[in-house]
Amino acid sequence: MTVSRTVELEGHIIDSGMLQSCFGIIMDMNGSFEVETFEIGRHKTAESYARLLVEADDEEGLQAILHELHQNGANPTDPRDATLEPAPEDSVVPTDFYSTTNHPTDIRYDGEWLPVEDIEMDCAVVLDPDGPRAYTEILSGVGADDLVVTGNTGIRVKPPERPRDSEGAFGFMQGGVSSERPSESTIARIAEAIAETKREGGRVLAVCGPAVIHTGAREDLARLVREGYVDMLSVGNGFAVHDLERDLYGTSLGMDTETLDHPRKGHKHHIYTISEIIRAGGIEAAVGQGLVDSGVMYECVENDRPYVIAGSIRDDGPLPGTITDAIEAQNAIREQAHEADLVLMLATLLHSVAVGNCLPSTTKTVCVDINPGTVTQLVDRGSAQAVGMVTDVGTFVPMLADKLDGDG
């Protein structure tokens, strides 16, 4: 005896591949389906609608299929309120808690749909009945007796759609990775997207690795910060050290980025730099004293652009202001990510993935790296909205800055 449930999809479900994905999920999970209604949009911007009767051999199999379907935008036609269970202890979630995607999500409570605030992947959803409001919470942040959403009932997920005729500067930002795209035209469109974000009052976050400094793009990134095209910075201790080293000693990791020479004792410059910044009392103090008067960190301080420096066990020093507690650093990165409207990820795999995990799928994201694996791994880890560009950041950043200068 089979069990069944009716689901529906609406929007640009053909162009986005949502309908095809749902068909594949049902068949791959040994279910079956019948298309009860299929209304096709007849022009480029028209939406489509489909209603499917999904069948499985037993309730467990059906629930597994429904779970995968709703991650891809298919929702039951007879929604019920979400199942809520209190957390038994601090940092302990109920069994079968709902683990979020990074797509916009609603939770049904008392017959009404509540948008989940600050959506990001791999979190629990907590419901506050006093609002009522629903919000994401990392597992370590769940408190005893918090009402946590469990199961798959009463949850509505809305993956980003991809209409055939996308307008505006963001029309090209439909995900994907390629080294075959014409670099100059792609950079021009990224510049246009940044300029449009700024015109609309949005905020741009730059996530940068030390290679930005090593490849000679430091001054151009500093220009983007100074001119207001980059509003926030998320980096590791290494990036900040090499940026400051370039100011104090003219080198990055001991190498002159202009002549490519390795000065005597150059290999010690990074640790000397940390020592000087500690002696000055921190980055802001070093800028205030005139010890540091150029570079990315300098422009952040001078122009009041907030930055987060996250540490790791590999760090020398580290610099004053580097957040060495992993959870504290994660929370600081998360706060930045939730404020960003567009994110530039420049030559840093681990930092890009960390920030990408905190981003909703609606945040426009550009990842640039000379290594194709960096870009594809970001997309594979769930940041499917990211546009990947395989190129040298030493070429990309100066070209981007010049294109944005032209916009002004």
N, C-alpha and C positions, 0 to 999 in steps of 0.2 A: 504494500500500500504506500503510495507516495504522499508527500506533503507539499504544499505550495504557498506562495505569497506573490502578490502583484507589486511590481516596482515601476517607477516612471523616470524618464530622463527628459530634460528640456534644456533648450539653449542651442548653441552651435555644436551639437553632438556629433555631427558628421565630420565637419572640418577638423574638429579637435581629436577625432579618433575615439571618442568616448563610447559610442555605440559599438564599434568593432571590438574595443577592449572588453566590454561587458559580455558580448557574445562569447569571446574567447575564454573569459573567466568561467562562465557557466559550463561550457563544454569541457574545459580542462579539469574541472572539479566534479566531473561525472554527474552533472545536472542536465536538465533539459529546459527548453523555454518555448513559449508561443508568443508571437508578436500580436497583441490584441488591437493595438492602434499605432499607426505610424503616419505622422503628418510632417511632410518635408517642406522646409522653407524654400520658396521659389525664387528668391533673389539673394544677392551676396550678404546682405545684413539681416535677412529674415532668420528667425529661429525655428528649430524643428522640435518635434515632440514624439516620444515613443513610450508605450506602456507594454510591459512584458509580464507574462505569467511564468514564474520560475518554479520549477519542480525539482525535488530531490527524493532520495529513497527514505530518508528519515529526518527528524527534526534537527539532529546535530549537523548533518550534512547541509541542510537548508540554511541553518544559521551561519555556517562557515562561508557559504556562497554569498549570502546577504552581506556579511561583513566585508568581503572583498568588493562586492558591487558598490556598496555605499562609499568606499574609499575612492571610487571612480565616478562618483556623482549620481548613482542610481539610488533613489529613495523610495521607501514603501508608500503606496497610495493611501494607506490607512494608518497614519502615524499615531503612535501612542507616546505617553510621557516617558521620559528617560528613567531608567532604574537608578536609584540613588542608595548608596550604602555608606555608613559612617566609617571613617578610617579607624582601625582598632588602636593604633598608637601613632606617636609622632614618626614620620618618615616611613610608615607602613600603610600601603594601600590595600583595599579589599581585593580578594581574588577575582579575576576576570574584569579588572578595571579597564576602562576604555583608554587606549593609548592613541594620542592624537597624530594626525598628519599635519602638514604645514598649510593645508588649504583652509579657506574660510569655513567655519563650522558653526552650526546652530544646535542648541539643546532645547528639547521640548519639555516645558515645566508648567504644570497647571493649565494645560491646553494652549500655551503660548510658546512661540519660538524665541529663544534668547540667543543673541550672538555671543560666541565665546571670545572673550577679550584677550588680546595679546597672543593670538594663536601662533604656535610653533610645534614642530614635530617632537614626538617621543615624550610627551608630558601627560599628566592626568588632568581631568577637568573637574574642578571643584565648583559646587553650586552654593551660593549664599542666598537663602530664602528671604532674607530681610530686604534685599534689593527689589525684586530678585535679580541676581546677576550670575553669570557663569564666567569662569576665567581659567587659564591654564596654570598649572603649578608643577615644578619639577618634583620628583619623588621625595627628595630630602626636605622640600619645603611644605609637604603636606602635614597638617597638624592632627592630633587625635580628635576624633569626632567630626572632622570636616566631612561634608557630604560629597562623596566622589561618585562620578558617573561610571556605571558598570554595564557590561554587555554591549549590544548594538542597537537597542531600542531607543527611539526618540532622539536620534542623532542625524543631522543632515549636513552632508559635506558638499561643497561647491568648488570643484577644481576650476582653475582659470580656463576661460574659453578662448578659442582662437578662430574668430570669424575670418572668412575668406578675404574680405576687403578691410584690412586693418588700416586705420587712418592715424595721422599724427606722427610725431618723432618716435614713438614707441612701437610703431607697427612692425618693425623688423625684429623686435625683442620677443621672439616666440620660442626661445630655447634652441639648443643644438650646439654642436662643436664642429669647427672646421678650420683647417689651415689653408683651404683653397679660396676663401673669400678674399676679394681685393682689399688689401689692408687699408689703403687711403680712404676708400669709400666707406668702409665699415667704421673706421675711426671718425669720419665726418658725421656719421649717423649717431654714434655714441656721444659725440660732442653736442649734437643737436638735442639728444635726449637729456643730457645734463643741463643744457641751457633751458630747455622747456621745464624741467623739474624746478629750476631756480625761479623761472618766471611765475610759476604756479605756487611759489612759496614753500616748496619742498626742501628736504635736506639730503645732502649727499655725504655718504660715509666712505672713506677710503681705508681699505684693509691692505697693509703693505708689508712685504718681506724685505730683508736686507739687500736683496739683489737690486732693488730700486736704487739704492745708493751705489752699489758696486758697479752698475752699468752706466753710471753718469747721469741718471735722470733726477738727481736730487734737486737741482735748482729749478727744474720745470715743475716738479711736484710742489715745491715751496711756493712757486708762482701761483699754482692753482689754489693753494691754501690762502695766500695773501689776497688774491682777487675774489675770494668768496665762492669759488666753484666747489671747493671741498669744505664742508662744515664740521666734520668730525673725523678723527683718526683713531684707528684700532691697529696696534702694532705689538710686536714682541720687544723684549729688552735689547735684542741684537740690532734691530732697525734703529732704535733711538741712539744706541751707543755709536754705531757707524756714522749716523748723521752728525752727531756732535763731534766725533773724531775728525770728520772732514773739515769742520770749522776750526778745531783747535790745532790740528796737525797737517791738514791738507791730504789726508789719506783715508781710505776705507778698508778696514781689516789689514792695515799696513801697506796698502798699495795706493799710489797716486793715481786717481781715476782719470786724470788727463794725460799723463805721460806713460802710465802703466809701469813706472819704476817702483822699486821696493827700497825705500830709504833705509839707511842703517838704523837699527832698533825699531824699524817700522812695525815688526810683529808685536811690539809691546804697546803700541799706541792705543789700542782699545782699552787695555787695563789702566794705562795712564789717564785716559779720558774719564773713565769711571771714577778714578781717584780724585781728579780735579772737580768733577761735578759734586761728589760727596763733600769735598772740602768747601765748595761754595755754598752748600746747603740745599742743593737740588737744582733741577732744570730751570725753574722760574727764577730762582735766586741768581743763577749763573747768567741768565739773560738780563736781569735787572742790574747786575754789577758790570755788564758790558763784557764779561768773559766770553760769552757766545753771542755773535751778532749776525749769523746767517743760518740758513737751512730750514728744514721742515719743522723741527721742534721749535726753533726760534720763531717762525711765523705763527705757529699755533699759540705760543705764549703772547706774542705781540698783538695778535688779532682776536684773542679770546676764543680760539677754536678748541673745544674740549677734546681730550685724547685719553685713551686707555692703553697703558703699557702692561701687558700680561707676561708674567715670568714663567720660566720652566726650570727643571733641574739642571739644564745645561748652562745656565746663565752665570757669567762672571759678575762679581759685585754683589748684587745687581745695582743698577742705578736707583737713587732715591725716587720714590714714586711708582716704581714697578710693583705691581700687585703679585705677591708671591703665593698667596693662598688661592688654590685652584677654584674653590667654590665662589670666593669673593670676586675673582677675576671673571668667572663665568657670568655672575650676576651683573657686573659692570658692562661686559660685552653685550649681554642680553638687553640691558637698558638702552644702549646705543642702537642696537639692531631694531628695536621696536620704534625708535624715533626716525629711522632712515626711510626715505622714499626711493632712493637709488643707491646701490652699493657697487663700488669699484674694488675688485679683488686683484691685487697686483703681485704676482710672483711669490706666493706663499701658500703651500698646500695645506698644512695643518691649521693655520690660522683661518684660511678661507673656509675650510670644512667646519671649523668651530663656529664661526659667525654664521655660515649658511644654515647650520642646525637651528639657529635662533630666529631665522627669518620666515615670515609668512610667504606663501607662494605668490602673493600679489606684489611683493617688493621687487622692483626691477633690479637685475643683478648682471654685472659684466665681470667675467673672470678672464684675466690675461696671464699667460705663462708660456715660456718657451718649450715647456714639457707638456705634450698632449695629455699625458697621464694625469696631471694636476687638474686639468679642466674636465676631463671625462669623469674623474673620481668625484668631483664636486657634484656633477649632475647625477651620477649613479647613487650618491648618498642621499638623494631626495630633493636637491635644489634644481628641479627640472626646468624652472623658469630662467635659469642662467643662460646668458649668451656667452659662449666660449670663443676666445680668440687666441690662437697659437702663434705667438710672436714674441720678440724680445721687448721687455718693458723699457729698455734703454732707447728703443725706437718709438714705442707706443706713446709713452708719457710726453716727450717733447712734441710729437705730432698732435696729440690731443690738446696740449696747452696752446699750440699755435692756432688750431681750429677754433678753440674757444675765444682766443684773442680776436680772431676774425669776426666771431659772432657779436662781440661787444662793439 
